[in-house]
C-alpha cells in the first residue's frame, strides 16, 4: 500500500438522464450496474464516510479526494447532496485533507445547486465534446434531443460564479475525442467559453474492440491530439491548462541547465505523488478503478467488497492490486525498445488489454501516440527548445 493520496470515486447515482452512447454502461454488456440502487441514500453515504474515516486513520492516509460521479450525480436531490457532503466533512475533517470533486453532464443546475456546490467547495468538471455539432454526435437525451444548450448555459452559470469568487467551481471540461469532429474547432469553441482547464480523452477501447476503419483509426486520434496541441500554441495563453498537453510538456521542462552535462528536468526534481483509486457504489459495495472497464472480460472477474463486512485495509490488501501493478510493469517487447516509452509508459492499462494476451500489448492507440510525440517534439524544437536537451529528456 505505497501511496500518498486516496481518490474515492463515489457513484452517488447509478443512472443517467442522457443517452451518451460511449458511456461505460454500454461496455458492461449486462445489468450489473443497473441492478444497484439508482440513488444512494444519506444513511448509506454516512456509513461510507465512517468506513473511510476508520480506514484512513488505520492506514495513516492524510489526503483524500472524493469525486461524486455516476451516472449523473446531479440527479441526486440537492438537500441530500448537501447532507452527504456534511457527513463526510464531519467524519473526515480535520484529520485529513479532504477535497470534493464532481463530474457532471451539466444539464441540471439551479441557484440552490450553485449555493450548495460553493458552500462545500466542490471542484466541478463538465462533460461536453465541443460545439453543438460535436456534442450532439453522442450526447443526446433519451428522446434523441440535443443536450447542448442546457450544458452550455450551465457552464456559463458555473463560470460566472467562479468569476464572482467561487473560483474552485472551475469549471473544467472533459471532452471525448471523435475524429469526425474538427479538433481545432472543438478547442476554439471551448477556449472561447473562457475556460481555464480542459481535458481531452481518447475513447474507451481495448484491443478486443479494435477500430472500424475510415476516420476511426489510431493514427487519426494521434492527428487530432496534435491539431489540438497546435491550436493551444496558437491560442498563446499559458494559463489555459489542457491536461494531456501539460503532462507532455512537463516531461521537457527544465529545472536547471548549467551545461549539457548538468541538466535537471522538473519531472525529476521531486517524488511524484502516488494516488490509489477506489470506487464506492450506491449499494455500499467497493471495487477497483472502473476506468479499466474496456478490459471487459478481465474486469468482470475483479472482486467487490462491502463496506459493511470488510475494512479499507482488507480491501486494499486484495491480490487484485498487486495484479494491476504487475500488469502495468508487464509491457510488450515493442514498448521496451520504443524511443517514446518514457512519455507513454506503454499506454493506459485498459488500452493495452486483449483477451488473448492480457495487458502485455502496446496501447491500441500506439500508432497515434507515436505520431503525436514525433510531431509535437519537432514543433518544440522549431519553437526554440534545445535539441540536445530533447534526447536527454526522452532518455530520463
Order of alpha helices (4+ residues) and beta strands (2+ residues): beta-alpha-alpha-beta-alpha-beta-alpha-beta-alpha-alpha-beta-alpha-beta-alpha-beta-alpha-beta-beta-beta-beta-alpha-beta-alpha-alpha-alpha-alpha-alpha-alpha-alpha
